[in-house]
Amino acid sequence: MLRQTDGTLSGYVGVGPDHPLYGFDAAAVPLGISDQVHGGITYGKECEVNRTELRAKGKPRQERYTVCHTTRTRWVQDYENVQTTEDEFEHEELWWLGFDTNHAGDLIPGDPHHTPRKSDVYRDQSYVYEHCVALAKRLKQVSDRKSASRSQAAAHALPPPTKEER
């Protein structure tokens, strides 16, 4: 889960290279999976490992959040940017599928251009968590079906020809 700059929350689930949806663009995720989460899948990207934007000396560098890694900075007296934390995570090769909560009917607290209506609903952490769990379960089902179909295919495969049959 990540809080976006507009105050809404987004949820993500990572799949490994052996998953059938690894590498899928968000728009290419089948509807039966995408519709498991609020507003559908809107994010499909690889893990970003501490990619940062460097700015000229003396100007502030914006803190950048990524789905699976965060870089923190602090101010130093001479205005140089210094990374204060090392990447403490083992990097896994994951493809992240995610969704956001800034759709019609959602309350968007940090967007000055959004005029809230009485019917707008803020999607809180428990809401986003439930949708992440539902997406993870659905993605596991897809992976399990793929594994089962491979096993069935292997079981029904013809044995290799013997020397006499060649």
Chimera marker file (.cmm) of the C-alpha trace (Angstrom):
<marker_set name="trace">
<marker id="1" x="0.000" y="0.000" z="0.000" r="1" g="1" b="0" radius="0.5"/>
<marker id="2" x="1.243" y="3.498" z="-0.796" r="1" g="1" b="0" radius="0.5"/>
<marker id="3" x="-0.245" y="6.884" z="-0.035" r="1" g="1" b="0" radius="0.5"/>
<marker id="4" x="-0.226" y="9.036" z="-3.141" r="1" g="1" b="0" radius="0.5"/>
<marker id="5" x="0.417" y="12.789" z="-3.221" r="1" g="1" b="0" radius="0.5"/>
<marker id="6" x="-3.329" y="13.448" z="-3.566" r="1" g="1" b="0" radius="0.5"/>
<marker id="7" x="-3.948" y="11.679" z="-0.238" r="1" g="1" b="0" radius="0.5"/>
<marker id="8" x="-5.469" y="8.524" z="-1.703" r="1" g="1" b="0" radius="0.5"/>
<marker id="9" x="-4.105" y="5.026" z="-1.226" r="1" g="1" b="0" radius="0.5"/>
<marker id="10" x="-2.977" y="2.566" z="-3.882" r="1" g="1" b="0" radius="0.5"/>
<marker id="11" x="-2.531" y="-1.181" z="-3.447" r="1" g="1" b="0" radius="0.5"/>
<marker id="12" x="-0.075" y="-3.535" z="-5.138" r="1" g="1" b="0" radius="0.5"/>
<marker id="13" x="0.640" y="-7.262" z="-5.407" r="1" g="1" b="0" radius="0.5"/>
<marker id="14" x="3.895" y="-8.630" z="-6.829" r="1" g="1" b="0" radius="0.5"/>
<marker id="15" x="4.168" y="-11.753" z="-8.989" r="1" g="1" b="0" radius="0.5"/>
<marker id="16" x="7.344" y="-13.638" z="-9.870" r="1" g="1" b="0" radius="0.5"/>
<marker id="17" x="8.740" y="-14.481" z="-13.318" r="1" g="1" b="0" radius="0.5"/>
<marker id="18" x="6.984" y="-17.863" z="-13.314" r="1" g="1" b="0" radius="0.5"/>
<marker id="19" x="3.523" y="-16.265" z="-13.016" r="1" g="1" b="0" radius="0.5"/>
<marker id="20" x="1.411" y="-16.166" z="-16.213" r="1" g="1" b="0" radius="0.5"/>
<marker id="21" x="0.813" y="-12.398" z="-15.816" r="1" g="1" b="0" radius="0.5"/>
<marker id="22" x="4.454" y="-11.468" z="-15.232" r="1" g="1" b="0" radius="0.5"/>
<marker id="23" x="5.291" y="-8.579" z="-17.581" r="1" g="1" b="0" radius="0.5"/>
<marker id="24" x="1.660" y="-7.741" z="-18.410" r="1" g="1" b="0" radius="0.5"/>
<marker id="25" x="0.798" y="-4.089" z="-18.895" r="1" g="1" b="0" radius="0.5"/>
<marker id="26" x="-2.075" y="-2.973" z="-16.645" r="1" g="1" b="0" radius="0.5"/>
<marker id="27" x="-4.428" y="-2.634" z="-19.631" r="1" g="1" b="0" radius="0.5"/>
<marker id="28" x="-3.667" y="-6.197" z="-20.749" r="1" g="1" b="0" radius="0.5"/>
<marker id="29" x="-4.670" y="-7.896" z="-17.483" r="1" g="1" b="0" radius="0.5"/>
<marker id="30" x="-7.810" y="-9.967" z="-18.170" r="1" g="1" b="0" radius="0.5"/>
<marker id="31" x="-11.066" y="-8.512" z="-16.883" r="1" g="1" b="0" radius="0.5"/>
<marker id="32" x="-11.763" y="-11.497" z="-14.607" r="1" g="1" b="0" radius="0.5"/>
<marker id="33" x="-8.647" y="-10.557" z="-12.645" r="1" g="1" b="0" radius="0.5"/>
<marker id="34" x="-8.694" y="-6.785" z="-13.025" r="1" g="1" b="0" radius="0.5"/>
<marker id="35" x="-12.241" y="-6.502" z="-11.708" r="1" g="1" b="0" radius="0.5"/>
<marker id="36" x="-11.173" y="-8.021" z="-8.361" r="1" g="1" b="0" radius="0.5"/>
<marker id="37" x="-9.998" y="-4.586" z="-7.189" r="1" g="1" b="0" radius="0.5"/>
<marker id="38" x="-11.447" y="-1.108" z="-6.880" r="1" g="1" b="0" radius="0.5"/>
<marker id="39" x="-11.417" y="0.596" z="-10.268" r="1" g="1" b="0" radius="0.5"/>
<marker id="40" x="-9.543" y="-2.293" z="-11.903" r="1" g="1" b="0" radius="0.5"/>
<marker id="41" x="-5.812" y="-2.798" z="-12.375" r="1" g="1" b="0" radius="0.5"/>
<marker id="42" x="-4.199" y="0.545" z="-13.250" r="1" g="1" b="0" radius="0.5"/>
<marker id="43" x="-0.529" y="-0.290" z="-12.634" r="1" g="1" b="0" radius="0.5"/>
<marker id="44" x="1.740" y="-2.945" z="-14.123" r="1" g="1" b="0" radius="0.5"/>
<marker id="45" x="5.500" y="-2.417" z="-13.804" r="1" g="1" b="0" radius="0.5"/>
<marker id="46" x="8.709" y="-4.060" z="-12.669" r="1" g="1" b="0" radius="0.5"/>
<marker id="47" x="10.321" y="-3.401" z="-9.320" r="1" g="1" b="0" radius="0.5"/>
<marker id="48" x="12.210" y="-0.103" z="-9.191" r="1" g="1" b="0" radius="0.5"/>
<marker id="49" x="15.306" y="-0.318" z="-7.014" r="1" g="1" b="0" radius="0.5"/>
<marker id="50" x="16.209" y="3.060" z="-5.513" r="1" g="1" b="0" radius="0.5"/>
<marker id="51" x="15.931" y="5.039" z="-8.700" r="1" g="1" b="0" radius="0.5"/>
<marker id="52" x="16.388" y="8.636" z="-7.679" r="1" g="1" b="0" radius="0.5"/>
<marker id="53" x="16.357" y="11.994" z="-9.339" r="1" g="1" b="0" radius="0.5"/>
<marker id="54" x="19.440" y="14.085" z="-8.774" r="1" g="1" b="0" radius="0.5"/>
<marker id="55" x="19.077" y="17.835" z="-8.805" r="1" g="1" b="0" radius="0.5"/>
<marker id="56" x="21.592" y="20.661" z="-8.944" r="1" g="1" b="0" radius="0.5"/>
<marker id="57" x="23.579" y="21.343" z="-5.760" r="1" g="1" b="0" radius="0.5"/>
<marker id="58" x="21.739" y="23.738" z="-3.487" r="1" g="1" b="0" radius="0.5"/>
<marker id="59" x="18.259" y="22.827" z="-4.742" r="1" g="1" b="0" radius="0.5"/>
<marker id="60" x="16.083" y="20.393" z="-2.806" r="1" g="1" b="0" radius="0.5"/>
<marker id="61" x="15.678" y="16.871" z="-4.067" r="1" g="1" b="0" radius="0.5"/>
<marker id="62" x="12.182" y="15.440" z="-3.828" r="1" g="1" b="0" radius="0.5"/>
<marker id="63" x="11.803" y="12.216" z="-1.869" r="1" g="1" b="0" radius="0.5"/>
<marker id="64" x="10.759" y="9.477" z="-4.274" r="1" g="1" b="0" radius="0.5"/>
<marker id="65" x="8.619" y="6.511" z="-3.347" r="1" g="1" b="0" radius="0.5"/>
<marker id="66" x="8.474" y="3.374" z="-5.422" r="1" g="1" b="0" radius="0.5"/>
<marker id="67" x="6.260" y="0.365" z="-5.019" r="1" g="1" b="0" radius="0.5"/>
<marker id="68" x="8.833" y="-1.884" z="-3.407" r="1" g="1" b="0" radius="0.5"/>
<marker id="69" x="11.695" y="0.367" z="-2.242" r="1" g="1" b="0" radius="0.5"/>
<marker id="70" x="11.871" y="3.790" z="-0.591" r="1" g="1" b="0" radius="0.5"/>
<marker id="71" x="14.792" y="6.205" z="-0.512" r="1" g="1" b="0" radius="0.5"/>
<marker id="72" x="14.986" y="8.770" z="2.277" r="1" g="1" b="0" radius="0.5"/>
<marker id="73" x="17.092" y="11.951" z="2.264" r="1" g="1" b="0" radius="0.5"/>
<marker id="74" x="17.978" y="14.614" z="4.826" r="1" g="1" b="0" radius="0.5"/>
<marker id="75" x="19.155" y="18.195" z="4.584" r="1" g="1" b="0" radius="0.5"/>
<marker id="76" x="22.851" y="18.880" z="5.160" r="1" g="1" b="0" radius="0.5"/>
<marker id="77" x="24.182" y="22.321" z="6.149" r="1" g="1" b="0" radius="0.5"/>
<marker id="78" x="25.730" y="23.060" z="2.741" r="1" g="1" b="0" radius="0.5"/>
<marker id="79" x="22.556" y="21.908" z="0.975" r="1" g="1" b="0" radius="0.5"/>
<marker id="80" x="23.988" y="18.714" z="-0.502" r="1" g="1" b="0" radius="0.5"/>
<marker id="81" x="21.586" y="15.813" z="-0.674" r="1" g="1" b="0" radius="0.5"/>
<marker id="82" x="22.757" y="12.775" z="1.226" r="1" g="1" b="0" radius="0.5"/>
<marker id="83" x="21.089" y="9.385" z="1.190" r="1" g="1" b="0" radius="0.5"/>
<marker id="84" x="20.642" y="8.392" z="4.818" r="1" g="1" b="0" radius="0.5"/>
<marker id="85" x="19.418" y="4.825" z="4.356" r="1" g="1" b="0" radius="0.5"/>
<marker id="86" x="20.819" y="1.985" z="2.377" r="1" g="1" b="0" radius="0.5"/>
<marker id="87" x="18.486" y="-0.281" z="0.455" r="1" g="1" b="0" radius="0.5"/>
<marker id="88" x="17.811" y="-2.823" z="3.190" r="1" g="1" b="0" radius="0.5"/>
<marker id="89" x="15.741" y="-5.155" z="1.028" r="1" g="1" b="0" radius="0.5"/>
<marker id="90" x="16.839" y="-8.189" z="-0.929" r="1" g="1" b="0" radius="0.5"/>
<marker id="91" x="15.851" y="-7.426" z="-4.488" r="1" g="1" b="0" radius="0.5"/>
<marker id="92" x="13.373" y="-9.901" z="-5.899" r="1" g="1" b="0" radius="0.5"/>
<marker id="93" x="12.477" y="-10.012" z="-9.538" r="1" g="1" b="0" radius="0.5"/>
<marker id="94" x="8.803" y="-9.094" z="-9.230" r="1" g="1" b="0" radius="0.5"/>
<marker id="95" x="6.201" y="-7.601" z="-11.527" r="1" g="1" b="0" radius="0.5"/>
<marker id="96" x="3.817" y="-5.343" z="-9.610" r="1" g="1" b="0" radius="0.5"/>
<marker id="97" x="0.117" y="-5.148" z="-10.435" r="1" g="1" b="0" radius="0.5"/>
<marker id="98" x="-1.809" y="-2.437" z="-8.653" r="1" g="1" b="0" radius="0.5"/>
<marker id="99" x="-4.862" y="-0.235" z="-8.367" r="1" g="1" b="0" radius="0.5"/>
<marker id="100" x="-5.677" y="3.228" z="-7.111" r="1" g="1" b="0" radius="0.5"/>
<marker id="101" x="-8.537" y="4.843" z="-5.236" r="1" g="1" b="0" radius="0.5"/>
<marker id="102" x="-9.008" y="8.134" z="-7.047" r="1" g="1" b="0" radius="0.5"/>
<marker id="103" x="-11.948" y="7.276" z="-9.281" r="1" g="1" b="0" radius="0.5"/>
<marker id="104" x="-15.413" y="8.784" z="-9.588" r="1" g="1" b="0" radius="0.5"/>
<marker id="105" x="-17.159" y="8.423" z="-6.240" r="1" g="1" b="0" radius="0.5"/>
<marker id="106" x="-13.891" y="8.407" z="-4.290" r="1" g="1" b="0" radius="0.5"/>
<marker id="107" x="-13.016" y="11.171" z="-1.856" r="1" g="1" b="0" radius="0.5"/>
<marker id="108" x="-9.655" y="12.648" z="-2.899" r="1" g="1" b="0" radius="0.5"/>
<marker id="109" x="-8.467" y="14.719" z="0.063" r="1" g="1" b="0" radius="0.5"/>
<marker id="110" x="-5.353" y="16.336" z="-1.421" r="1" g="1" b="0" radius="0.5"/>
<marker id="111" x="-6.621" y="17.368" z="-4.860" r="1" g="1" b="0" radius="0.5"/>
<marker id="112" x="-7.533" y="21.064" z="-4.991" r="1" g="1" b="0" radius="0.5"/>
<marker id="113" x="-9.343" y="20.505" z="-8.303" r="1" g="1" b="0" radius="0.5"/>
<marker id="114" x="-11.618" y="17.804" z="-6.900" r="1" g="1" b="0" radius="0.5"/>
<marker id="115" x="-14.953" y="19.063" z="-5.631" r="1" g="1" b="0" radius="0.5"/>
<marker id="116" x="-16.158" y="16.454" z="-3.146" r="1" g="1" b="0" radius="0.5"/>
<marker id="117" x="-19.777" y="15.337" z="-3.192" r="1" g="1" b="0" radius="0.5"/>
<marker id="118" x="-21.695" y="14.071" z="-0.175" r="1" g="1" b="0" radius="0.5"/>
<marker id="119" x="-21.724" y="10.605" z="-1.715" r="1" g="1" b="0" radius="0.5"/>
<marker id="120" x="-17.904" y="10.442" z="-2.148" r="1" g="1" b="0" radius="0.5"/>
<marker id="121" x="-16.213" y="7.785" z="-0.008" r="1" g="1" b="0" radius="0.5"/>
<marker id="122" x="-12.667" y="7.789" z="1.308" r="1" g="1" b="0" radius="0.5"/>
<marker id="123" x="-11.045" y="4.375" z="0.669" r="1" g="1" b="0" radius="0.5"/>
<marker id="124" x="-9.047" y="3.733" z="3.836" r="1" g="1" b="0" radius="0.5"/>
<marker id="125" x="-6.264" y="1.277" z="4.662" r="1" g="1" b="0" radius="0.5"/>
<marker id="126" x="-8.577" y="-1.578" z="5.597" r="1" g="1" b="0" radius="0.5"/>
<marker id="127" x="-10.459" y="-1.173" z="2.301" r="1" g="1" b="0" radius="0.5"/>
<marker id="128" x="-7.264" y="-1.180" z="0.228" r="1" g="1" b="0" radius="0.5"/>
<marker id="129" x="-5.853" y="-4.096" z="2.261" r="1" g="1" b="0" radius="0.5"/>
<marker id="130" x="-8.961" y="-6.201" z="1.577" r="1" g="1" b="0" radius="0.5"/>
<marker id="131" x="-8.640" y="-5.513" z="-2.146" r="1" g="1" b="0" radius="0.5"/>
<marker id="132" x="-4.924" y="-6.394" z="-2.099" r="1" g="1" b="0" radius="0.5"/>
<marker id="133" x="-5.746" y="-9.719" z="-0.432" r="1" g="1" b="0" radius="0.5"/>
<marker id="134" x="-8.524" y="-10.416" z="-2.960" r="1" g="1" b="0" radius="0.5"/>
<marker id="135" x="-6.148" y="-9.655" z="-5.833" r="1" g="1" b="0" radius="0.5"/>
<marker id="136" x="-3.397" y="-11.839" z="-4.334" r="1" g="1" b="0" radius="0.5"/>
<marker id="137" x="-5.828" y="-14.756" z="-3.966" r="1" g="1" b="0" radius="0.5"/>
<marker id="138" x="-7.028" y="-14.366" z="-7.553" r="1" g="1" b="0" radius="0.5"/>
<marker id="139" x="-3.468" y="-14.167" z="-8.885" r="1" g="1" b="0" radius="0.5"/>
<marker id="140" x="-2.589" y="-17.329" z="-6.916" r="1" g="1" b="0" radius="0.5"/>
<marker id="141" x="-5.577" y="-19.129" z="-8.473" r="1" g="1" b="0" radius="0.5"/>
<marker id="142" x="-4.354" y="-18.170" z="-11.941" r="1" g="1" b="0" radius="0.5"/>
<marker id="143" x="-0.870" y="-19.442" z="-11.110" r="1" g="1" b="0" radius="0.5"/>
<marker id="144" x="-2.200" y="-22.691" z="-9.602" r="1" g="1" b="0" radius="0.5"/>
<marker id="145" x="-4.364" y="-23.381" z="-12.678" r="1" g="1" b="0" radius="0.5"/>
<marker id="146" x="-1.388" y="-22.824" z="-14.961" r="1" g="1" b="0" radius="0.5"/>
<marker id="147" x="0.715" y="-25.271" z="-12.896" r="1" g="1" b="0" radius="0.5"/>
<marker id="148" x="-2.096" y="-27.850" z="-12.881" r="1" g="1" b="0" radius="0.5"/>
<marker id="149" x="-2.547" y="-27.634" z="-16.664" r="1" g="1" b="0" radius="0.5"/>
<marker id="150" x="1.219" y="-28.128" z="-17.144" r="1" g="1" b="0" radius="0.5"/>
<marker id="151" x="1.123" y="-31.209" z="-14.902" r="1" g="1" b="0" radius="0.5"/>
<marker id="152" x="-1.853" y="-32.646" z="-16.810" r="1" g="1" b="0" radius="0.5"/>
<marker id="153" x="-0.159" y="-32.036" z="-20.129" r="1" g="1" b="0" radius="0.5"/>
<marker id="154" x="2.971" y="-33.793" z="-18.905" r="1" g="1" b="0" radius="0.5"/>
<marker id="155" x="0.922" y="-36.741" z="-17.628" r="1" g="1" b="0" radius="0.5"/>
<marker id="156" x="-0.838" y="-37.145" z="-20.981" r="1" g="1" b="0" radius="0.5"/>
<marker id="157" x="2.265" y="-36.671" z="-23.099" r="1" g="1" b="0" radius="0.5"/>
<marker id="158" x="3.354" y="-39.560" z="-25.254" r="1" g="1" b="0" radius="0.5"/>
<marker id="159" x="6.487" y="-41.366" z="-24.121" r="1" g="1" b="0" radius="0.5"/>
<marker id="160" x="9.553" y="-40.862" z="-26.294" r="1" g="1" b="0" radius="0.5"/>
<marker id="161" x="9.899" y="-43.378" z="-29.142" r="1" g="1" b="0" radius="0.5"/>
<marker id="162" x="11.990" y="-46.465" z="-28.504" r="1" g="1" b="0" radius="0.5"/>
<marker id="163" x="14.988" y="-47.379" z="-30.684" r="1" g="1" b="0" radius="0.5"/>
<marker id="164" x="12.869" y="-49.848" z="-32.631" r="1" g="1" b="0" radius="0.5"/>
<marker id="165" x="10.193" y="-47.242" z="-33.393" r="1" g="1" b="0" radius="0.5"/>
<marker id="166" x="12.676" y="-44.718" z="-34.765" r="1" g="1" b="0" radius="0.5"/>
<link id1="1" id2="2" r="1" g="1" b="0" radius="0.2"/>
<link id1="2" id2="3" r="1" g="1" b="0" radius="0.2"/>
<link id1="3" id2="4" r="1" g="1" b="0" radius="0.2"/>
<link id1="4" id2="5" r="1" g="1" b="0" radius="0.2"/>
<link id1="5" id2="6" r="1" g="1" b="0" radius="0.2"/>
<link id1="6" id2="7" r="1" g="1" b="0" radius="0.2"/>
<link id1="7" id2="8" r="1" g="1" b="0" radius="0.2"/>
<link id1="8" id2="9" r="1" g="1" b="0" radius="0.2"/>
<link id1="9" id2="10" r="1" g="1" b="0" radius="0.2"/>
<link id1="10" id2="11" r="1" g="1" b="0" radius="0.2"/>
<link id1="11" id2="12" r="1" g="1" b="0" radius="0.2"/>
<link id1="12" id2="13" r="1" g="1" b="0" radius="0.2"/>
<link id1="13" id2="14" r="1" g="1" b="0" radius="0.2"/>
<link id1="14" id2="15" r="1" g="1" b="0" radius="0.2"/>
<link id1="15" id2="16" r="1" g="1" b="0" radius="0.2"/>
<link id1="16" id2="17" r="1" g="1" b="0" radius="0.2"/>
<link id1="17" id2="18" r="1" g="1" b="0" radius="0.2"/>
<link id1="18" id2="19" r="1" g="1" b="0" radius="0.2"/>
<link id1="19" id2="20" r="1" g="1" b="0" radius="0.2"/>
<link id1="20" id2="21" r="1" g="1" b="0" radius="0.2"/>
<link id1="21" id2="22" r="1" g="1" b="0" radius="0.2"/>
<link id1="22" id2="23" r="1" g="1" b="0" radius="0.2"/>
<link id1="23" id2="24" r="1" g="1" b="0" radius="0.2"/>
<link id1="24" id2="25" r="1" g="1" b="0" radius="0.2"/>
<link id1="25" id2="26" r="1" g="1" b="0" radius="0.2"/>
<link id1="26" id2="27" r="1" g="1" b="0" radius="0.2"/>
<link id1="27" id2="28" r="1" g="1" b="0" radius="0.2"/>
<link id1="28" id2="29" r="1" g="1" b="0" radius="0.2"/>
<link id1="29" id2="30" r="1" g="1" b="0" radius="0.2"/>
<link id1="30" id2="31" r="1" g="1" b="0" radius="0.2"/>
<link id1="31" id2="32" r="1" g="1" b="0" radius="0.2"/>
<link id1="32" id2="33" r="1" g="1" b="0" radius="0.2"/>
<link id1="33" id2="34" r="1" g="1" b="0" radius="0.2"/>
<link id1="34" id2="35" r="1" g="1" b="0" radius="0.2"/>
<link id1="35" id2="36" r="1" g="1" b="0" radius="0.2"/>
<link id1="36" id2="37" r="1" g="1" b="0" radius="0.2"/>
<link id1="37" id2="38" r="1" g="1" b="0" radius="0.2"/>
<link id1="38" id2="39" r="1" g="1" b="0" radius="0.2"/>
<link id1="39" id2="40" r="1" g="1" b="0" radius="0.2"/>
<link id1="40" id2="41" r="1" g="1" b="0" radius="0.2"/>
<link id1="41" id2="42" r="1" g="1" b="0" radius="0.2"/>
<link id1="42" id2="43" r="1" g="1" b="0" radius="0.2"/>
<link id1="43" id2="44" r="1" g="1" b="0" radius="0.2"/>
<link id1="44" id2="45" r="1" g="1" b="0" radius="0.2"/>
<link id1="45" id2="46" r="1" g="1" b="0" radius="0.2"/>
<link id1="46" id2="47" r="1" g="1" b="0" radius="0.2"/>
<link id1="47" id2="48" r="1" g="1" b="0" radius="0.2"/>
<link id1="48" id2="49" r="1" g="1" b="0" radius="0.2"/>
<link id1="49" id2="50" r="1" g="1" b="0" radius="0.2"/>
<link id1="50" id2="51" r="1" g="1" b="0" radius="0.2"/>
<link id1="51" id2="52" r="1" g="1" b="0" radius="0.2"/>
<link id1="52" id2="53" r="1" g="1" b="0" radius="0.2"/>
<link id1="53" id2="54" r="1" g="1" b="0" radius="0.2"/>
<link id1="54" id2="55" r="1" g="1" b="0" radius="0.2"/>
<link id1="55" id2="56" r="1" g="1" b="0" radius="0.2"/>
<link id1="56" id2="57" r="1" g="1" b="0" radius="0.2"/>
<link id1="57" id2="58" r="1" g="1" b="0" radius="0.2"/>
<link id1="58" id2="59" r="1" g="1" b="0" radius="0.2"/>
<link id1="59" id2="60" r="1" g="1" b="0" radius="0.2"/>
<link id1="60" id2="61" r="1" g="1" b="0" radius="0.2"/>
<link id1="61" id2="62" r="1" g="1" b="0" radius="0.2"/>
<link id1="62" id2="63" r="1" g="1" b="0" radius="0.2"/>
<link id1="63" id2="64" r="1" g="1" b="0" radius="0.2"/>
<link id1="64" id2="65" r="1" g="1" b="0" radius="0.2"/>
<link id1="65" id2="66" r="1" g="1" b="0" radius="0.2"/>
<link id1="66" id2="67" r="1" g="1" b="0" radius="0.2"/>
<link id1="67" id2="68" r="1" g="1" b="0" radius="0.2"/>
<link id1="68" id2="69" r="1" g="1" b="0" radius="0.2"/>
<link id1="69" id2="70" r="1" g="1" b="0" radius="0.2"/>
<link id1="70" id2="71" r="1" g="1" b="0" radius="0.2"/>
<link id1="71" id2="72" r="1" g="1" b="0" radius="0.2"/>
<link id1="72" id2="73" r="1" g="1" b="0" radius="0.2"/>
<link id1="73" id2="74" r="1" g="1" b="0" radius="0.2"/>
<link id1="74" id2="75" r="1" g="1" b="0" radius="0.2"/>
<link id1="75" id2="76" r="1" g="1" b="0" radius="0.2"/>
<link id1="76" id2="77" r="1" g="1" b="0" radius="0.2"/>
<link id1="77" id2="78" r="1" g="1" b="0" radius="0.2"/>
<link id1="78" id2="79" r="1" g="1" b="0" radius="0.2"/>
<link id1="79" id2="80" r="1" g="1" b="0" radius="0.2"/>
<link id1="80" id2="81" r="1" g="1" b="0" radius="0.2"/>
<link id1="81" id2="82" r="1" g="1" b="0" radius="0.2"/>
<link id1="82" id2="83" r="1" g="1" b="0" radius="0.2"/>
<link id1="83" id2="84" r="1" g="1" b="0" radius="0.2"/>
<link id1="84" id2="85" r="1" g="1" b="0" radius="0.2"/>
<link id1="85" id2="86" r="1" g="1" b="0" radius="0.2"/>
<link id1="86" id2="87" r="1" g="1" b="0" radius="0.2"/>
<link id1="87" id2="88" r="1" g="1" b="0" radius="0.2"/>
<link id1="88" id2="89" r="1" g="1" b="0" radius="0.2"/>
<link id1="89" id2="90" r="1" g="1" b="0" radius="0.2"/>
<link id1="90" id2="91" r="1" g="1" b="0" radius="0.2"/>
<link id1="91" id2="92" r="1" g="1" b="0" radius="0.2"/>
<link id1="92" id2="93" r="1" g="1" b="0" radius="0.2"/>
<link id1="93" id2="94" r="1" g="1" b="0" radius="0.2"/>
<link id1="94" id2="95" r="1" g="1" b="0" radius="0.2"/>
<link id1="95" id2="96" r="1" g="1" b="0" radius="0.2"/>
<link id1="96" id2="97" r="1" g="1" b="0" radius="0.2"/>
<link id1="97" id2="98" r="1" g="1" b="0" radius="0.2"/>
<link id1="98" id2="99" r="1" g="1" b="0" radius="0.2"/>
<link id1="99" id2="100" r="1" g="1" b="0" radius="0.2"/>
<link id1="100" id2="101" r="1" g="1" b="0" radius="0.2"/>
<link id1="101" id2="102" r="1" g="1" b="0" radius="0.2"/>
<link id1="102" id2="103" r="1" g="1" b="0" radius="0.2"/>
<link id1="103" id2="104" r="1" g="1" b="0" radius="0.2"/>
<link id1="104" id2="105" r="1" g="1" b="0" radius="0.2"/>
<link id1="105" id2="106" r="1" g="1" b="0" radius="0.2"/>
<link id1="106" id2="107" r="1" g="1" b="0" radius="0.2"/>
<link id1="107" id2="108" r="1" g="1" b="0" radius="0.2"/>
<link id1="108" id2="109" r="1" g="1" b="0" radius="0.2"/>
<link id1="109" id2="110" r="1" g="1" b="0" radius="0.2"/>
<link id1="110" id2="111" r="1" g="1" b="0" radius="0.2"/>
<link id1="111" id2="112" r="1" g="1" b="0" radius="0.2"/>
<link id1="112" id2="113" r="1" g="1" b="0" radius="0.2"/>
<link id1="113" id2="114" r="1" g="1" b="0" radius="0.2"/>
<link id1="114" id2="115" r="1" g="1" b="0" radius="0.2"/>
<link id1="115" id2="116" r="1" g="1" b="0" radius="0.2"/>
<link id1="116" id2="117" r="1" g="1" b="0" radius="0.2"/>
<link id1="117" id2="118" r="1" g="1" b="0" radius="0.2"/>
<link id1="118" id2="119" r="1" g="1" b="0" radius="0.2"/>
<link id1="119" id2="120" r="1" g="1" b="0" radius="0.2"/>
<link id1="120" id2="121" r="1" g="1" b="0" radius="0.2"/>
<link id1="121" id2="122" r="1" g="1" b="0" radius="0.2"/>
<link id1="122" id2="123" r="1" g="1" b="0" radius="0.2"/>
<link id1="123" id2="124" r="1" g="1" b="0" radius="0.2"/>
<link id1="124" id2="125" r="1" g="1" b="0" radius="0.2"/>
<link id1="125" id2="126" r="1" g="1" b="0" radius="0.2"/>
<link id1="126" id2="127" r="1" g="1" b="0" radius="0.2"/>
<link id1="127" id2="128" r="1" g="1" b="0" radius="0.2"/>
<link id1="128" id2="129" r="1" g="1" b="0" radius="0.2"/>
<link id1="129" id2="130" r="1" g="1" b="0" radius="0.2"/>
<link id1="130" id2="131" r="1" g="1" b="0" radius="0.2"/>
<link id1="131" id2="132" r="1" g="1" b="0" radius="0.2"/>
<link id1="132" id2="133" r="1" g="1" b="0" radius="0.2"/>
<link id1="133" id2="134" r="1" g="1" b="0" radius="0.2"/>
<link id1="134" id2="135" r="1" g="1" b="0" radius="0.2"/>
<link id1="135" id2="136" r="1" g="1" b="0" radius="0.2"/>
<link id1="136" id2="137" r="1" g="1" b="0" radius="0.2"/>
<link id1="137" id2="138" r="1" g="1" b="0" radius="0.2"/>
<link id1="138" id2="139" r="1" g="1" b="0" radius="0.2"/>
<link id1="139" id2="140" r="1" g="1" b="0" radius="0.2"/>
<link id1="140" id2="141" r="1" g="1" b="0" radius="0.2"/>
<link id1="141" id2="142" r="1" g="1" b="0" radius="0.2"/>
<link id1="142" id2="143" r="1" g="1" b="0" radius="0.2"/>
<link id1="143" id2="144" r="1" g="1" b="0" radius="0.2"/>
<link id1="144" id2="145" r="1" g="1" b="0" radius="0.2"/>
<link id1="145" id2="146" r="1" g="1" b="0" radius="0.2"/>
<link id1="146" id2="147" r="1" g="1" b="0" radius="0.2"/>
<link id1="147" id2="148" r="1" g="1" b="0" radius="0.2"/>
<link id1="148" id2="149" r="1" g="1" b="0" radius="0.2"/>
<link id1="149" id2="150" r="1" g="1" b="0" radius="0.2"/>
<link id1="150" id2="151" r="1" g="1" b="0" radius="0.2"/>
<link id1="151" id2="152" r="1" g="1" b="0" radius="0.2"/>
<link id1="152" id2="153" r="1" g="1" b="0" radius="0.2"/>
<link id1="153" id2="154" r="1" g="1" b="0" radius="0.2"/>
<link id1="154" id2="155" r="1" g="1" b="0" radius="0.2"/>
<link id1="155" id2="156" r="1" g="1" b="0" radius="0.2"/>
<link id1="156" id2="157" r="1" g="1" b="0" radius="0.2"/>
<link id1="157" id2="158" r="1" g="1" b="0" radius="0.2"/>
<link id1="158" id2="159" r="1" g="1" b="0" radius="0.2"/>
<link id1="159" id2="160" r="1" g="1" b="0" radius="0.2"/>
<link id1="160" id2="161" r="1" g="1" b="0" radius="0.2"/>
<link id1="161" id2="162" r="1" g="1" b="0" radius="0.2"/>
<link id1="162" id2="163" r="1" g="1" b="0" radius="0.2"/>
<link id1="163" id2="164" r="1" g="1" b="0" radius="0.2"/>
<link id1="164" id2="165" r="1" g="1" b="0" radius="0.2"/>
<link id1="165" id2="166" r="1" g="1" b="0" radius="0.2"/>
</marker_set>
